[in-house]
Amino acid sequence: MRAASSRGLGVRLVLAFSLIAMLCALAIAYYVTQARQQVGADYTALVTDVVRAQQDPAAMRLTLDSLIDRPDRIHLEQLNDLLWRIPRRIEGIRLQLRRSELAPASYDELLDELAQVESRLPALEAAIDAAAEEGLDARGGEAILALGLDIEEGLAWAYSELNELLHRASAEQRQLMERLALAVAVLLLLLLVAIAAVMRMLFHLHRQRETMRLQSRTDDLTSLGNRRWLREAAGEAFERRRRHGSPLSLMLLDLDHFKRINDAYGHPIGDAVLVAFARILERQVRRVDRVARMGGEEFAILMPDSDLAGAEALAERILRATRAMPLPGPAAEHRLTVSIGVVEAEEERSFDRLYSRADQLLYRAKADGRDRAVAGHAAPSPAGGGVAVHQDAGVAQHACDGESRR
Ligand SMILES: Nc1nc2c(ncn2[C@@H]2O[C@H](COP(=O)(O)OP(=O)(O)OP(=O)(O)O)[C@@H](O)[C@H]2O)c(=O)[nH]1
């Protein structure tokens, strides 16, 4: 009974713990994935734009070189295209930087440089327009080259610094997120450990309570159930009888002249006899029967699904087994006998009333000479003194056997 309920709680605790552990594992996995994706996505977009923008100074340098080598209208147009594209790129990067998590102090200088580049663009644009209208002479070419190189240099420096800043920030943020993820994982792990400890404690408490409950229902000497345990078992048996109408019998057993064993061989031998008798009873009964020590040298057997005839048959076997029972140590020569009262539940609905009837029959068995079972119906006699007893023939025969052995 104890093992089953402890196992039930154990299974429930393990299931609950597994569920919590699974949820924690899912939460960690989700958090780490999200954190990584988030960081990567933010800087990837900005870095991509910066890398694209870095092509502008390179293109500017190339176009200027081509223009100097071979002054041609097409190079002027290419420069014009660049002048149209550069401010848009700068504006896009400026917006993204301001929206980013980067500290403004880390990129303000770079934005200043880009602003200066932007401020130089109209001059270059004017020089290109002039060259386009009036033709490119040596002075115009030098002016375009000087202005263009200035812009190219500013852009190249600003974008390269920006690129480095983004890589550094990205690496730092990734590291930070990894540390955060680790911290969360450790916290969750600690939480799991705490939950496991609480569950373990609950499980132990439950087992302890079960053990105490069991101890309070167990007879220390024989390890049989005690009176309280039998009363509870009887409650269930009466309930089953009420629901299914199945028979229910009770047998009370009291060892005969047990005091003599104690007096002759000492209390420890008396204890050993009680234990040996308990084992005899356990061997004789069915699995559904409930054997208890009611106290002293008195025992009881509750027999669910057993009518009076079945109970008498069991009493008969017990009488025989008790007589044949070898007693321990110095008491080996001594023969033990037992007196038994057997009843089947009738109108009564409580254990106490059933017990009281069985006790009356046990009393009769003792009074009639011991080493016998008296079974049947016992009720206060009309005169109010004794008990009315129906005896089964077989059991009555044993009573005679018992008498003849004296
Ligand atoms: N060794 C031992 N003796 C016990 C225990 N509990 C009760 N007894 C003894 O059992 C004896 C019961 O004596 P009685 O009530 O006179 O009954 P009896 O000698 O069996 O005589 P009848 O019942 O009339 O046949 C007493 O000596 C108690 O001390 C126990 O746990 N161990």
The ligand as a Tripos MOL2 file, in Angstrom:
@<TRIPOS>MOLECULE
LIG
   32    34     1     0     0
SMALL
NO_CHARGES

@<TRIPOS>ATOM
      1 N1          5.7480  -12.5310   25.6420 N.pl3     1 LIG1
      2 C1          4.6820  -11.7120   25.5730 C.ar      1 LIG1
      3 N2          3.6570  -11.8940   26.3850 N.ar      1 LIG1
      4 C2          2.5830  -11.0690   26.2960 C.ar      1 LIG1
      5 C3          2.5400  -10.0430   25.3490 C.ar      1 LIG1
      6 N3          1.3500   -9.3920   25.4710 N.ar      1 LIG1
      7 C4          0.6780  -10.0170   26.4600 C.ar      1 LIG1
      8 N4          1.4170  -11.0320   26.9430 N.ar      1 LIG1
      9 C5          1.0960  -11.9510   28.0010 C.3       1 LIG1
     10 O1          0.0480  -12.7990   27.6240 O.3       1 LIG1
     11 C6         -0.4970  -13.3000   28.7950 C.3       1 LIG1
     12 C7         -1.9970  -13.3400   28.6870 C.3       1 LIG1
     13 O2         -2.4770  -13.9750   29.8520 O.3       1 LIG1
     14 P1         -3.9780  -14.1830   30.0740 P.3       1 LIG1
     15 O3         -4.7680  -12.9490   29.7030 O.co2     1 LIG1
     16 O4         -4.1160  -14.6510   31.4990 O.co2     1 LIG1
     17 O5         -4.4040  -15.2890   29.1280 O.3       1 LIG1
     18 P2         -3.8760  -16.7620   28.8980 P.3       1 LIG1
     19 O6         -2.8050  -17.1050   29.8340 O.co2     1 LIG1
     20 O7         -3.5470  -16.9120   27.4610 O.co2     1 LIG1
     21 O8         -5.1200  -17.6040   29.2530 O.3       1 LIG1
     22 P3         -6.4500  -17.7870   28.3720 P.3       1 LIG1
     23 O9         -6.4880  -16.6590   27.4330 O.co2     1 LIG1
     24 O10        -7.5590  -17.7170   29.3720 O.co2     1 LIG1
     25 O11        -6.3100  -19.0930   27.7190 O.co2     1 LIG1
     26 C8          0.0010  -12.4430   29.9460 C.3       1 LIG1
     27 O12         0.9610  -13.1570   30.6850 O.3       1 LIG1
     28 C9          0.6600  -11.2890   29.2690 C.3       1 LIG1
     29 O13         1.7910  -10.7750   29.9780 O.3       1 LIG1
     30 C10         3.6730   -9.8600   24.5000 C.ar      1 LIG1
     31 O14         3.7340   -8.9760   23.6610 O.2       1 LIG1
     32 N5          4.7180  -10.7120   24.6500 N.ar      1 LIG1
@<TRIPOS>BOND
     1     1     2 1
     2     2     3 ar
     3     2    32 ar
     4     3     4 ar
     5     4     5 ar
     6     4     8 ar
     7     5     6 ar
     8     5    30 ar
     9     6     7 ar
    10     7     8 ar
    11     8     9 1
    12     9    10 1
    13     9    28 1
    14    10    11 1
    15    11    12 1
    16    11    26 1
    17    12    13 1
    18    13    14 1
    19    14    15 2
    20    14    16 1
    21    14    17 1
    22    17    18 1
    23    18    19 2
    24    18    20 1
    25    18    21 1
    26    21    22 1
    27    22    23 2
    28    22    24 1
    29    22    25 1
    30    26    27 1
    31    26    28 1
    32    28    29 1
    33    30    31 2
    34    30    32 ar
@<TRIPOS>SUBSTRUCTURE
     1 LIG1         1 GROUP 0 **** ****
